[in-house]
Amino acid sequence: VKTLEFRDGALLLLDQTRLPLSAVIVECRDHHQVCEAIQSLRVRGAPAIGLAAAFGVVLAAQEAAGEDVGRGVYLDAAIEELRATRPTAVNLFWALDRMQALARAQAHLDDASFVAVLLAEAGEMLREDEESNRRMGAFGADLVPEGARILTHCNSGALAVGAYGTALGVIRAAHDQGKRVHVWVDETRPLLQGARLTTWELQQLSIPFTLITDSMAAHFMARGDVDLVMVGADRVVANGDAANKIGTYGVAVLAHAHDIPFYFVAPFSTVDLATPSGDRIVIEQRKSEEVTSFHGHRIAPEGTVVANPAFDVTPARLTTAIITDRGVARAPFGEHLANLAGPAGGDDSPNSVLAGTDRR
Amino acid sequence: VKTLEFRDGALLLLDQTRLPLSAVIVECRDHHQVCEAIQSLRVRGAPAIGLAAAFGVVLAAQEAAGEDVGRGVYLDAAIEELRATRPTAVNLFWALDRMQALARAQAHLDDASFVAVLLAEAGEMLREDEESNRRMGAFGADLVPEGARILTHCNSGALAVGAYGTALGVIRAAHDQGKRVHVWVDETRPLLQGARLTTWELQQLSIPFTLITDSMAAHFMARGDVDLVMVGADRVVANGDAANKIGTYGVAVLAHAHDIPFYFVAPFSTVDLATPSGDRIVIEQRKSEEVTSFHGHRIAPEGTVVANPAFDVTPARLTTAIITDRGVARAPFGEHLANLAGPAGGDDSPNSVLAGTDRR
């Protein structure tokens, strides 16, 4: 079962709102359906959102052929619609910018060639994504000790990306190297991505795990049962601050208080060097019903006021390292991230950054 | 609607598993039904469990009249059955010890008088409980600044006690004094006592609140939106360590990291001076289904391994003060709690303890 796949002119998505009880594929035949799928979290995870949006642009290019307004105008409007689906994960904007730049550069092509070029680009992004996940897996697995008990929050596995996984990809790589690992899975309220998705993926990978409520993480840290924390990210900014699923910041504070290493794992498409610090990241506020209801069953009394930020920001000072597909960044994060970005995106080899830093 | 009430030879309990959607009264006509109600959390909250158990002893005394084994033997067996229902909250043992001592002292009475004496004692405990809650409310309200935004975890209101409330009692007292307060309500997974019960009580008291998932507390602390934390306790031990609902320890670590005062509110019947430190407290482990299912709807895949400790322990070093019905204890907690206990349980007036300490 693939997270997302483009076939016969349609984007096929594994509907993540239905997991783990049903593995249902939803077919998006136009970009509006992709917008709906992103907003309703049928597809979620920063890299997967970016890829879905890229294929959404391909669908829009297919649609544009029959539209009066002109292909470029139609496509720009579709891209704006896709851009407005979710505000926090930067991969969405990265993917749309890349598709838009290509569309503008290839504006001279006939409709069929234009669609083909965009489809090839989105397919290339999907391939790059898997490759980058495998690279992060290799960099990160070195940081996972034999026997490690790893706590993770939300879902950062193959379901959050094109294939393989970010934080779960590192855990998987360590497992594949023959290291015995055990995963503490935060259920991740309100939408239970940990309980529903991470458990499901770990079962398929035969990696042992224990599911806990988010409120139990501190208890097991205090007992000495957690060796490290590894999570994905929705946006890493220039100073190393990072946005991720609500609850991540709390886990980072707890890890710090218990002297437990805390790692973000994210491809460079998640790194937003244009934003200087985390306080500038827009946090998506989602609807109250995600907190007050469960599968249509009301939890809280009518009239209950709810706050429901979907993300929080972890300041760089709480982070041990950020594992990217270009190498591992450590404090001072601003400098290391800029080095990894490089003037041409790769002046420093990943190892030169690793070499200079203390491997905790 | 009362948390619990004894009427016409039966213990009436407001079924807390059904709130907030339905206010259903369950009638316990024998002590087995009280055991079931405690184990299945129809009645919960340390003081309320103690009171329910005390009335359970009254029911057992009624039953004993018709038993062959002899009243004393029957009653002792019933008390052991009640004692085994839940291991962590100390009020249960405190209440049963008190009822058992009285039963032994009054063993010479005829059946009718014996039941009447036990019923009077349980009724007295219920009255004392409300009085003690009101006293804690008065002590604690002094620590609540005008405009305070107070975070609480689980439910420590009238539903957790006989009447009024412990931590919620303090909030209520501050509100009744005309202070504007706002409550951040942690939903309190897995059983959602915050989302279901605390919201329900705050609505009835017209105290403004916002419901959040447990994983959001850190985010709002970092934003400066939380002025203090106030929670109940299931057991406070000699050195000031305290057990409370799972998640409390995490909140305490977060409060400490954000320099936010953290208060326990508990009557002296929750204080267990016979246990030296928190690592000696037995933590109840509850069944997996509380985490993997919701209202019969499965959340996690079949075969998911779960950890489900119902409580955690907060070390005294994270606690600003413990508000008891005999006064406010602060560090050094061991000394202050012993002073409040007193040789005769009250040598020091509460104010003498308050006077010597810094009121944060």
Boltz contact constraints between the chains, C-beta under 6 A:
constraints:
  - contact:
      token1: [A, 20]
      token2: [B, 301]
      max_distance: 6.0
  - contact:
      token1: [A, 189]
      token2: [B, 213]
      max_distance: 6.0
  - contact:
      token1: [A, 189]
      token2: [B, 215]
      max_distance: 6.0
  - contact:
      token1: [A, 190]
      token2: [B, 213]
      max_distance: 6.0
  - contact:
      token1: [A, 192]
      token2: [B, 299]
      max_distance: 6.0
  - contact:
      token1: [A, 195]
      token2: [B, 299]
      max_distance: 6.0
  - contact:
      token1: [A, 195]
      token2: [B, 300]
      max_distance: 6.0
  - contact:
      token1: [A, 199]
      token2: [B, 300]
      max_distance: 6.0
  - contact:
      token1: [A, 199]
      token2: [B, 301]
      max_distance: 6.0
  - contact:
      token1: [A, 199]
      token2: [B, 304]
      max_distance: 6.0
  - contact:
      token1: [A, 200]
      token2: [B, 301]
      max_distance: 6.0
  - contact:
      token1: [A, 203]
      token2: [B, 301]
      max_distance: 6.0
  - contact:
      token1: [A, 210]
      token2: [B, 305]
      max_distance: 6.0
  - contact:
      token1: [A, 210]
      token2: [B, 307]
      max_distance: 6.0
  - contact:
      token1: [A, 211]
      token2: [B, 300]
      max_distance: 6.0
  - contact:
      token1: [A, 211]
      token2: [B, 304]
      max_distance: 6.0
  - contact:
      token1: [A, 211]
      token2: [B, 306]
      max_distance: 6.0
  - contact:
      token1: [A, 212]
      token2: [B, 307]
      max_distance: 6.0
  - contact:
      token1: [A, 213]
      token2: [B, 189]
      max_distance: 6.0
  - contact:
      token1: [A, 213]
      token2: [B, 190]
      max_distance: 6.0
  - contact:
      token1: [A, 214]
      token2: [B, 214]
      max_distance: 6.0
  - contact:
      token1: [A, 214]
      token2: [B, 215]
      max_distance: 6.0
  - contact:
      token1: [A, 215]
      token2: [B, 189]
      max_distance: 6.0
  - contact:
      token1: [A, 215]
      token2: [B, 214]
      max_distance: 6.0
  - contact:
      token1: [A, 215]
      token2: [B, 246]
      max_distance: 6.0
  - contact:
      token1: [A, 215]
      token2: [B, 247]
      max_distance: 6.0
  - contact:
      token1: [A, 215]
      token2: [B, 250]
      max_distance: 6.0
  - contact:
      token1: [A, 216]
      token2: [B, 246]
      max_distance: 6.0
  - contact:
      token1: [A, 218]
      token2: [B, 249]
      max_distance: 6.0
  - contact:
      token1: [A, 218]
      token2: [B, 250]
      max_distance: 6.0
  - contact:
      token1: [A, 218]
      token2: [B, 253]
      max_distance: 6.0
  - contact:
      token1: [A, 219]
      token2: [B, 249]
      max_distance: 6.0
  - contact:
      token1: [A, 219]
      token2: [B, 312]
      max_distance: 6.0
  - contact:
      token1: [A, 246]
      token2: [B, 215]
      max_distance: 6.0
  - contact:
      token1: [A, 246]
      token2: [B, 216]
      max_distance: 6.0
  - contact:
      token1: [A, 247]
      token2: [B, 215]
      max_distance: 6.0
  - contact:
      token1: [A, 249]
      token2: [B, 218]
      max_distance: 6.0
  - contact:
      token1: [A, 249]
      token2: [B, 219]
      max_distance: 6.0
  - contact:
      token1: [A, 250]
      token2: [B, 215]
      max_distance: 6.0
  - contact:
      token1: [A, 250]
      token2: [B, 218]
      max_distance: 6.0
  - contact:
      token1: [A, 253]
      token2: [B, 218]
      max_distance: 6.0
  - contact:
      token1: [A, 253]
      token2: [B, 254]
      max_distance: 6.0
  - contact:
      token1: [A, 253]
      token2: [B, 257]
      max_distance: 6.0
  - contact:
      token1: [A, 254]
      token2: [B, 253]
      max_distance: 6.0
  - contact:
      token1: [A, 257]
      token2: [B, 253]
      max_distance: 6.0
  - contact:
      token1: [A, 294]
      token2: [B, 294]
      max_distance: 6.0
  - contact:
      token1: [A, 295]
      token2: [B, 297]
      max_distance: 6.0
  - contact:
      token1: [A, 297]
      token2: [B, 295]
      max_distance: 6.0
  - contact:
      token1: [A, 299]
      token2: [B, 192]
      max_distance: 6.0
  - contact:
      token1: [A, 299]
      token2: [B, 195]
      max_distance: 6.0
  - contact:
      token1: [A, 300]
      token2: [B, 195]
      max_distance: 6.0
  - contact:
      token1: [A, 300]
      token2: [B, 199]
      max_distance: 6.0
  - contact:
      token1: [A, 300]
      token2: [B, 211]
      max_distance: 6.0
  - contact:
      token1: [A, 301]
      token2: [B, 20]
      max_distance: 6.0
  - contact:
      token1: [A, 301]
      token2: [B, 199]
      max_distance: 6.0
  - contact:
      token1: [A, 301]
      token2: [B, 200]
      max_distance: 6.0
  - contact:
      token1: [A, 301]
      token2: [B, 203]
      max_distance: 6.0
  - contact:
      token1: [A, 304]
      token2: [B, 199]
      max_distance: 6.0
  - contact:
      token1: [A, 304]
      token2: [B, 211]
      max_distance: 6.0
  - contact:
      token1: [A, 305]
      token2: [B, 210]
      max_distance: 6.0
  - contact:
      token1: [A, 306]
      token2: [B, 211]
      max_distance: 6.0
  - contact:
      token1: [A, 307]
      token2: [B, 210]
      max_distance: 6.0
  - contact:
      token1: [A, 307]
      token2: [B, 212]
      max_distance: 6.0
  - contact:
      token1: [A, 312]
      token2: [B, 219]
      max_distance: 6.0
